[in-house]
Amino acid sequence: MTDLKDKKLPTVAQVEEIMQDWGKYTIDQFAERLALQKEIIETTVEYLHLLKRVSDEKSIPVMACFRNDNLESIVRCAGANRGYR
């Protein structure tokens, strides 16, 4: 994945918005709407593609939304909120 050091990262809510509205907007439109760099949106989508649907919501770990302010943890948290891991 791309080096994202010193770049503005999306919030969990913004990642959830990308998940919800995927297919309605282009990457460029998401970047403009969310005031993020196109590169950040592209990398976010790459991480989203790595998530897998959880069949039993009770199997989501308690620490699913522990964040250390890197893009992967933000995407995992947003995914956990929507039944992915």
LINKARA-V978115 format. One line per field, one symbol per residue. phi: phi as a letter, one per 40 degrees, with the letter a starting at -180 (. if undefined). psi: psi as a letter, one per 20 degrees, with the letter a starting at -180 (. if undefined). Layout:
# LINKARA-V978115
phi->???
psi->???
This chain:
# LINKARA-V978115
phi->.ccbdgbccccdccccccccbcgcbcdcccdcccfbcddccccdcdcccccbcccbdccccdcdbcbbfbcccccccccccbgba
psi->rqojpkqpqqrghhghggggjpihqrghgggghjlqqhhggghghghhiiqqpphohiipqhjhjpqklqgghgggggghhjkr.
